């Protein structure tokens, strides 16, 4: 049955035992601890996901920092965000702070996903505007990159190599 979460997880594990299964990314079924990941979604700041004896920890969504750039919104003054900031520079600073939080948790958080990379119609919390131009100055972009690199370096210092999906 489609609503038998445990059955669906078991089916996927049988079909391909080489792949990790995420029960319900950030959803209530995640609390059942029947798949391979404890995947939490927390806005705006990344909460502290915890691994267990059978699951790795992941912050599957965090962020939503909104710097609304005049003339770059799909529908002016109609954007949604989880954390509104006054300028892109403040948005970059907020992200750097969030990345520092994640860096401090590399001993137990295995993955994280910033939401989102681009503004969409009514959500203006991306790194890129709706027209896909950057919101950030070169200095802001360098600070964001440095924060991401610090997470990777902290992981490597613990003997963990960054995976194929790593964005620097």
N, C-alpha and C positions, 0 to 999 in steps of 0.2 A: 504494500500500500504506500502511496506517496507521502503519507504523514507519519510513517514508521521510521523515525530518524535513525534509531539504532540499526534497524534493518537495512536502510539505505547505506549507512556507513559500512556495515559488514559486507554488503554487496560490492561496494567500491573497493574495499580491501581485498576481497576475493578476486575481483576482475583484474586488479593490478596491484599486487602486494609490494611493488617497488616504489610506489608513490605514497607521499604523505597525504592524509585526509584532514581537511578542516571541516568540522561538523556544520557550523553555522557562523560564518565570519561575523563576529561581533554580536551575534544574536543570542536569544535565550537558550537555545539548545546547546550552545557552547558550554553552558554551566553543567551539562551532564557528564563532561569529561570522558567521552567515549571515542574520540578520534585522537589525532596526533598532535594537536596544537591547542593551547589556551590562547585564543585570539580575541582580544578586547578592542573595542572602539571607544575612544574618549576624546571629547572636544572641550575646549580647544587644546588643552595641555595633555601630553601623553601620561596616562596613568601607569601604574606599576604592575604589569602583567607578571604572573608568577608561573614557573614551570612546575611540573609534578613528576612523579616517578615514571609516568608514561607520556607526558606531553611537554613540548617545548613552549616557551612563552613568546608571544608576538603582540605588538601594538598594531593591529590591522588597519586602523585609521586614527589619525590625530591631526590637529592643525586647524584648517579653515580660517587662516588669517586673511582678513579682507582690507585691502587698501584700494579704495575706489578711485580710479583715475578718470578724471573728467574727459568726456569725449571718447572713452574707450569701452563704455558699458553698452550692452545690447539694448537695454531699456533703462535710460537714465533714472536714477533715484529709486530703483526698484530691486536693487541687489540684496541678497541675503549673505550672511557670513556668520561664523561662530565667534570670531573675535575681530571687531572692527577697530582699525587703527587709522590715524590721521594721514599718514604718508607711507609710501613704499619703504622708505628708510626705516620707519618704525616697524613695519612688517618684517623686514629683514632682521632687525634686532630681536623681535619676538621669536622668529624662527631659530635664530642662533641660540637663544635661551632654551628653547625646546630641545634642540639638538644636544645641548650640554646636559640636559636631564637624561636623555637617552644614552649619552656617552657614560654617564655615571652608573648605568644599569647594564652595561655589556656583559657583566658576569652572569646575568640570568635572562635578559631579553635577547632573543635570537634574531628578531626581524622587526622592522617598523615600516609603515607606509604613510607618507605625508599626503594629506588630501587638501588641496588637489593641485595638479601641475598647471592647469589652465582655468581661466574664468569660463563659465558656460552661461547660458542665457540669463538666469536670475541668481546665480551664485558667483560672486566676485571675490573669491578667496584663493585664486590661483597665483602662481609665480608669473604667469603670462596673462596679459589682457585678453579680452574676447577676440581681438584681431590677431592674437598670437605674438604681439610685440612684448618685449620684456618690461616689467614694471620697475626693474631695479637699475641703479647706476652700476658702473663697472666695479666700484668699491663695495657696494652691497652684494653683488654677485660673488665677488672674491670672498667676502665674509661668510656667505652661505656655503660656498665650496670648502672653505677652511673648516667650518663646523662639521660638515659631512666627512671630510678627511680625518678629523679628530676622532669621530666615531669608529671609522675603519681602523685607524692606528690603535685605538684602545682595544679593539677586538683582536688585532694581530698581536698586541702585547700579551694577550692571554692565550696566544697560540691558535687563534681562530682565523681562517682565511675568509675573505669576503667572497660571497657567492656571485654567480653569473648575473643575477638581477641587481647587483649593487650599482647605485648611481653615485657618482662622485661629484 
